[in-house]
Amino acid sequence: ILRVSYHEMLSDLNNLKNFGVLNDQIYADCYGFTEWDVKDFFERSDRFDSQATQDKKLATAKRYYNGYEINGVTLYNPWSIIHFVDTGRAAPYWVHTGSDALIKRHVMKGGEAIRKKFADLIEGQAIKEPVSEYIRFNRLGAGESGLWTVLLYAGYLKAQTSEQNGLITDCDLVIPNREIYYLYR
């Protein structure tokens, strides 16, 4: 989820083109399912047999699994959409596929300021934080911006707005959807 670190001196890996969640103009629709993909999936599914059922399920899918946006393209979480169609019910599928230990560790060790920011997120407020696509994974504990960067790039937050400021991008970060909201709560 973070860019490959190839900036080391004498690295044999160089001249790569990076595509990120804040600025991708070429592959934006490849990071998840578009609304067209979801509608098509619902139509092809034998689970949602009527148009009324499909419309109702699409509204539910929007609340639970939508909310990601890259370069104006709105995206749904593919893993959760697949399980939603398979089971016919909305539940937090994706957030249970991995560990939330990194989040817990930063909240517990981060002190009152970080806990306040998470509380603001849960209340539906945006938090303004710097993120950097140039951060190295081994430097995540070195500062708070590493936490927000990982949460953004991993899909646990989305940037409502972003403004480039040198190597840092200032973002208004929010919880993207209900599935992620339940994890934070």
VENBEL-V157275 format. One record per run of one state. SS is the DSSP state (helix for helix, strand for strand, loop for the rest). FROM is the first residue (numbers start at 1). LEN is the number of residues. If there is no record, write none. Layout:
ss=SS from=FROM len=LEN
ss=SS from=FROM len=LEN
//
This chain:
ss=loop from=1 len=27
ss=helix from=28 len=3
ss=loop from=31 len=2
ss=strand from=33 len=2
ss=helix from=35 len=10
ss=loop from=45 len=6
ss=helix from=51 len=15
ss=loop from=66 len=2
ss=strand from=68 len=3
ss=loop from=71 len=2
ss=strand from=73 len=4
ss=loop from=77 len=1
ss=helix from=78 len=10
ss=loop from=88 len=6
ss=helix from=94 len=3
ss=loop from=97 len=4
ss=helix from=101 len=22
ss=loop from=123 len=4
ss=strand from=127 len=5
ss=loop from=132 len=5
ss=helix from=137 len=6
ss=loop from=143 len=1
ss=helix from=144 len=11
ss=loop from=155 len=3
ss=strand from=158 len=8
ss=loop from=166 len=2
ss=strand from=168 len=7
ss=loop from=175 len=3
ss=helix from=178 len=7
ss=loop from=185 len=1
//
